[in-house]
Amino acid sequence: MPMTWFAECMTTLPMFPLGSVLFPYMPLQLRVFEERYLVMLARVLDSEPAEFGIVLIERGQEVGGGERRFSIGTVARVTQLDAPEGYLGLVVQGERRIEVTEWMPEDPHPLATVRAVPDLTWDDALLPLREQAEQLVRRTLSRASEFSDQEWSPDVVLSHDPTAAAWQLAAIAPVGPLDQIALLRSDTMSALLDNIIELTEAAAESLSW
């Protein structure tokens, strides 16, 4: 991909470091109570589209700053908003992937210069691989549910859009945040599906110990 393409896609985004990974095409519920992020959301909601970036915290805490953050992340678009007493509740939808190129001075919330990460391209020749990944993820989710409560049901419905469904599989696979970051970094659709299979198989093996 030409460097000029990356340069054209550079922008500055308000950022929300979290202890969880947001994938494209996936929803995420957030409860915001820290003052700097309330300021951020007030600014975000005053623009259109109402978007900010989410990255996983590598080390440290969400509250108060000072944490280390992964550079790969996802643009979050606000889709629902609620304001119970004491905090702000919202639902965001994962949009496109981004890579942080530079962290800016906080104002008062985190800000970063980011560049767009190219979208993954679907090829119908990948359908057997997608089906293999889906069967494995659903089977492993069913097995994992015997040991602990799982966020996602083995019967969760996936999108009819194959690209969306692949990212949804990455999101519901019963793997940890570091493995989710590896999935988010996938540079081709076949690599994403291969990574889902490899990491889910490792998770399934750990269940048999």
FENWOHU-V483662 format. One record per residue. N is the residue number from 1. RES is the residue in three letters. PHI is phi in whole degrees, -180 to 180 (none if undefined). D_CENTER is the distance of its C-alpha to the mean C-alpha in Angstrom with 1 decimal. Layout:
[[N;RES;PHI;D_CENTER] [N;RES;PHI;D_CENTER]]
//
This chain:
[[1;MET;none;23.2] [2;PRO;-61;25.6] [3;MET;-62;25.0] [4;THR;-63;26.2] [5;TRP;-64;23.3] [6;PHE;-63;20.8] [7;ALA;-62;23.2] [8;GLU;-67;23.3] [9;CYS;-98;19.5] [10;MET;-76;19.4] [11;THR;-155;18.9] [12;THR;-105;18.6] [13;LEU;-128;15.8] [14;PRO;-65;15.8] [15;MET;-125;13.1] [16;PHE;-128;11.8] [17;PRO;-69;11.3] [18;LEU;-134;10.2] [19;GLY;-91;10.9] [20;SER;-142;7.6] [21;VAL;-103;4.1] [22;LEU;-104;1.8] [23;PHE;-103;2.8] [24;PRO;-55;6.1] [25;TYR;72;8.8] [26;MET;-115;7.4] [27;PRO;-87;9.0] [28;LEU;-149;8.7] [29;GLN;-92;12.1] [30;LEU;-129;13.1] [31;ARG;-118;16.6] [32;VAL;-112;17.7] [33;PHE;-134;21.1] [34;GLU;-75;21.3] [35;GLU;-56;23.5] [36;ARG;-66;21.7] [37;TYR;-83;18.6] [38;LEU;-66;21.0] [39;VAL;-62;22.5] [40;MET;-58;19.3] [41;LEU;-66;18.6] [42;ALA;-59;22.3] [43;ARG;-70;22.0] [44;VAL;-63;18.8] [45;LEU;-72;20.5] [46;ASP;-87;23.6] [47;SER;-123;22.1] [48;GLU;-137;21.1] [49;PRO;-75;18.4] [50;ALA;-82;17.0] [51;GLU;-133;13.8] [52;PHE;-153;12.3] [53;GLY;-98;9.7] [54;ILE;-122;7.3] [55;VAL;-129;7.7] [56;LEU;-81;8.4] [57;ILE;-74;12.1] [58;GLU;-81;14.1] [59;ARG;-158;17.3] [60;GLY;114;18.9] [61;GLN;-121;18.3] [62;GLU;-73;16.2] [63;VAL;-89;19.6] [64;GLY;93;22.0] [65;GLY;82;20.2] [66;GLY;86;21.3] [67;GLU;-87;18.3] [68;ARG;-93;17.1] [69;ARG;-129;13.6] [70;PHE;-71;11.8] [71;SER;-86;12.2] [72;ILE;-88;9.2] [73;GLY;-157;6.4] [74;THR;-141;5.5] [75;VAL;-75;8.4] [76;ALA;-109;8.6] [77;ARG;-106;11.9] [78;VAL;-71;14.0] [79;THR;-115;15.6] [80;GLN;-141;17.5] [81;LEU;-144;19.3] [82;ASP;-143;21.7] [83;ALA;-133;23.9] [84;PRO;-65;25.4] [85;GLU;-65;27.7] [86;GLY;98;26.3] [87;TYR;-162;22.7] [88;LEU;-113;20.5] [89;GLY;-105;18.3] [90;LEU;-148;15.8] [91;VAL;-117;13.3] [92;VAL;-119;10.7] [93;GLN;-117;9.3] [94;GLY;-67;6.4] [95;GLU;-108;8.8] [96;ARG;-98;9.3] [97;ARG;-81;8.2] [98;ILE;-137;10.3] [99;GLU;-124;12.2] [100;VAL;-76;14.1] [101;THR;-101;17.8] [102;GLU;-161;19.4] [103;TRP;-87;19.0] [104;MET;-96;21.5] [105;PRO;-59;23.8] [106;GLU;-72;22.3] [107;ASP;-144;23.8] [108;PRO;-86;23.6] [109;HIS;-95;19.8] [110;PRO;-61;17.7] [111;LEU;-133;17.9] [112;ALA;-148;16.9] [113;THR;-84;18.1] [114;VAL;-130;15.4] [115;ARG;-125;15.8] [116;ALA;-71;14.2] [117;VAL;-94;13.1] [118;PRO;-54;15.1] [119;ASP;-65;13.9] [120;LEU;-83;14.6] [121;THR;-102;18.0] [122;TRP;-83;19.0] [123;ASP;-133;22.5] [124;ASP;-60;24.3] [125;ALA;-65;25.7] [126;LEU;-87;22.4] [127;LEU;-57;23.0] [128;PRO;-60;24.7] [129;LEU;-67;21.9] [130;ARG;-62;19.4] [131;GLU;-65;21.9] [132;GLN;-63;22.3] [133;ALA;-63;18.6] [134;GLU;-64;18.6] [135;GLN;-61;21.8] [136;LEU;-67;20.8] [137;VAL;-62;17.5] [138;ARG;-65;19.6] [139;ARG;-64;22.5] [140;THR;-71;20.6] [141;LEU;-61;19.1] [142;SER;-63;22.6] [143;ARG;-66;24.0] [144;ALA;-64;21.6] [145;SER;-67;22.5] [146;GLU;-74;26.0] [147;PHE;-105;25.2] [148;SER;-160;22.7] [149;ASP;-67;20.9] [150;GLN;-111;17.7] [151;GLU;-64;14.9] [152;TRP;-118;15.2] [153;SER;-78;18.6] [154;PRO;-61;19.8] [155;ASP;-99;21.0] [156;VAL;-56;17.9] [157;VAL;-85;18.4] [158;LEU;-99;16.3] [159;SER;-64;16.6] [160;HIS;-76;19.7] [161;ASP;-77;18.0] [162;PRO;-65;17.5] [163;THR;-68;14.6] [164;ALA;-61;12.7] [165;ALA;-64;14.0] [166;ALA;-64;13.0] [167;TRP;-66;9.2] [168;GLN;-65;10.0] [169;LEU;-61;12.0] [170;ALA;-60;9.4] [171;ALA;-73;7.5] [172;ILE;-92;11.1] [173;ALA;-57;12.6] [174;PRO;-79;14.3] [175;VAL;-125;13.2] [176;GLY;-81;12.5] [177;PRO;-59;9.8] [178;LEU;-66;11.7] [179;ASP;-68;11.8] [180;GLN;-63;8.0] [181;ILE;-63;8.2] [182;ALA;-60;11.1] [183;LEU;-66;9.6] [184;LEU;-63;7.0] [185;ARG;-80;10.4] [186;SER;-52;12.4] [187;ASP;-100;14.9] [188;THR;-141;16.5] [189;MET;-65;16.0] [190;SER;-66;18.5] [191;ALA;-65;16.9] [192;LEU;-60;13.6] [193;LEU;-67;16.0] [194;ASP;-60;18.1] [195;ASN;-65;15.4] [196;ILE;-59;14.4] [197;ILE;-64;18.1] [198;GLU;-62;19.0] [199;LEU;-74;16.5] [200;THR;-71;17.2] [201;GLU;-60;20.9] [202;ALA;-64;20.7] [203;ALA;-65;19.3] [204;ALA;-65;22.0] [205;GLU;-64;24.6] [206;SER;-66;23.9] [207;LEU;-72;24.6] [208;SER;-91;28.1] [209;TRP;-72;29.1]]
//
